[in-house]
């Protein structure tokens, strides 16, 4: 299954969920910013925005995992999971029940990264965005078969730090010893994410990491492990 980049495309079935998420996020943002309104410290404002971006990215990843878990619980074999996007050929071709993004399947709405959470340093193999695919394997899952991975590719360092603080309790960002796209999104070379490539990643199904030069950051999520 080739990797899929997601773009905004609203589905009525999830409208209420996203309205509620948006209300919570904006309320949290308003509260956080109000605490710093009388303080002109730019670093604190950056930290406040990073906190909101982290919540938004984690929320979307959690929703995607919940949807795939529900599809599997309802009888969809992991091998039949279909990641065809609404913009791609075959999306409207039945059957739809195994399609993650179809309203008659998982009903997940494709999304863009928050604009201010993007730190794009390269468009190779593709630019910043959400990517989902089952092309890579992760060493700490049960087998060497492909796992379904969702990645927020090329986000800002503050957002990455905020994510890891929630996941691990620390802002430390583990570095991969090679280019991130080889392990976290579909590329010409799809390689296994191992403890050798990322010594601090072992056991984590969700984590924000950097490339070897710590100039690019990505948030990966193993949505379904084999």
Secondary structure as the mmCIF struct_conf table of DSSP 4:
data_model
#
loop_
_struct_conf.conf_type_id
_struct_conf.id
_struct_conf.beg_label_comp_id
_struct_conf.beg_label_asym_id
_struct_conf.beg_label_seq_id
_struct_conf.end_label_comp_id
_struct_conf.end_label_asym_id
_struct_conf.end_label_seq_id
STRN STRN1 UNK A 4 UNK A 5
HELX_RH_3T_P HELX_RH_3T_P1 UNK A 12 UNK A 14
HELX_RH_AL_P HELX_RH_AL_P1 UNK A 15 UNK A 35
TURN_TY1_P TURN_TY1_P1 UNK A 36 UNK A 38
HELX_RH_AL_P HELX_RH_AL_P2 UNK A 42 UNK A 73
TURN_TY1_P TURN_TY1_P2 UNK A 74 UNK A 75
HELX_RH_3T_P HELX_RH_3T_P2 UNK A 78 UNK A 80
STRN STRN2 UNK A 82 UNK A 82
TURN_TY1_P TURN_TY1_P3 UNK A 86 UNK A 87
BEND BEND1 UNK A 88 UNK A 88
TURN_TY1_P TURN_TY1_P4 UNK A 89 UNK A 92
BEND BEND2 UNK A 93 UNK A 94
HELX_LH_PP_P HELX_LH_PP_P1 UNK A 95 UNK A 95
TURN_TY1_P TURN_TY1_P5 UNK A 97 UNK A 98
STRN STRN3 UNK A 99 UNK A 99
TURN_TY1_P TURN_TY1_P6 UNK A 100 UNK A 101
BEND BEND3 UNK A 102 UNK A 102
TURN_TY1_P TURN_TY1_P7 UNK A 103 UNK A 106
HELX_LH_PP_P HELX_LH_PP_P2 UNK A 108 UNK A 110
HELX_LH_PP_P HELX_LH_PP_P3 UNK A 112 UNK A 114
HELX_RH_3T_P HELX_RH_3T_P3 UNK A 115 UNK A 117
STRN STRN4 UNK A 118 UNK A 118
BEND BEND4 UNK A 124 UNK A 125
BEND BEND5 UNK A 128 UNK A 128
STRN STRN5 UNK A 129 UNK A 136
STRN STRN6 UNK A 138 UNK A 138
TURN_TY1_P TURN_TY1_P8 UNK A 139 UNK A 140
BEND BEND6 UNK A 141 UNK A 145
STRN STRN7 UNK A 147 UNK A 155
HELX_RH_AL_P HELX_RH_AL_P3 UNK A 157 UNK A 167
TURN_TY1_P TURN_TY1_P9 UNK A 168 UNK A 168
BEND BEND7 UNK A 169 UNK A 170
STRN STRN8 UNK A 174 UNK A 175
BEND BEND8 UNK A 177 UNK A 178
TURN_TY1_P TURN_TY1_P10 UNK A 180 UNK A 180
HELX_RH_AL_P HELX_RH_AL_P4 UNK A 181 UNK A 184
BEND BEND9 UNK A 185 UNK A 185
BEND BEND10 UNK A 188 UNK A 189
STRN STRN9 UNK A 193 UNK A 193
TURN_TY1_P TURN_TY1_P11 UNK A 195 UNK A 197
TURN_TY1_P TURN_TY1_P12 UNK A 199 UNK A 203
BEND BEND11 UNK A 205 UNK A 205
STRN STRN10 UNK A 206 UNK A 210
TURN_TY1_P TURN_TY1_P13 UNK A 212 UNK A 213
BEND BEND12 UNK A 214 UNK A 215
STRN STRN11 UNK A 217 UNK A 224
#
